[in-house]
Amino acid sequence: MKVLMVLTSHDQLGDTGRKTGFWLEELAAPYYAFKDAGAEVVLASPKGGQPPLDPKSNEPGFQTELTHRFEADAAANAQLAGTVRLESVSQADFDTVFYPGGHGPLWDLTADPHSIALIQAFIAANKPVALVCHAPGVLRHVKTSAGRPLVEGRQVTGFANTEEAGVGLSEIVPYLVEDVLKENGGIYSKGEDWGPHVVRDGLLITGQNPASSALAAARLLAQLASR
C-alpha cells in the first residue's frame, strides 16, 4: 500500500504578518496510522522541500503523543524536509491520497492546477481521497468527469464556520470552508466544535478539524482494506 500526503507550501496568514502552514497533528496522526499499517508514505507539496509548519500547531496545548513522536522521528523529519514537488506525482503510483489541513491550503492548494487534476485523477481511477479540517476547501474547484462540482450532492464536512470564528480568523481567511462546500452543493454536516467528526460518501472522506485526523485516516484504511 502506497499513500500520498499533500501538504501546503503557503506560510502567510493573509496580511496579518503572522505565519501559517500545515497543522502538525493533522500530519502526524494520519502519518503514523498509515506507517503503522505497513504503508509506504510519500509527502508532497506545491513547491517541494520543507513545507511551513503553522507555529501555533506546535504550542503545548495542541501537542499530542503523536506530534511528539513525529518530532522525535529523525526519518520522518528528513522526509518532511524533502517533500517532492506536487507536479511530479501521479495517482497511478499510489493507492490513495490524504490532505492534512492548516490554514495554508486555503491560499495555495485550493487553486493549484496540479492538486485539482490529481484529486480528479484519483476519483476517476476509483481510488479514495481523504481531506481533513481546512483541506476539504481544496475541493472548491475539483470537478467530476461530467464537469460538476465533486462535492455536489455528497455528504461532506470540514472546518466549521463556528470554529473559524472561535480562532478569530473569519475575516482573514480567503473563504470559509463550510460556506464553499455548501455553495458547491455539498451536503455539509458538523459535530461539536473541536470534536471528531468524519463523513464518508463513496470515494470521498472528509474530517471536520484536527481531532478528526486519526479517525479520517482509520476510515481511509478501512476503505482500502475492503477493496
QUIWO-V76741 format. One line per field, one symbol per residue. psi: psi as a letter, one per 20 degrees, with the letter a starting at -180 (. if undefined). Layout:
psi=???
//
This chain:
psi=ppppppqqjpjpnckiiqqabqpghiggghghgggijjqppppqqgirboqppohhijqhiiqrhhhggghiohgghhghilqqphiiqqhhiqhrqpoqcrhghhhghgjohhgghgghggghjkpqpqqqdihihiigjpqrhjjqphipjqprrrpqhhgghhjkjhigqhrpgggggghjjqnpqqbqpjqpopppocippqqhahiigghghghghhghhi.
//
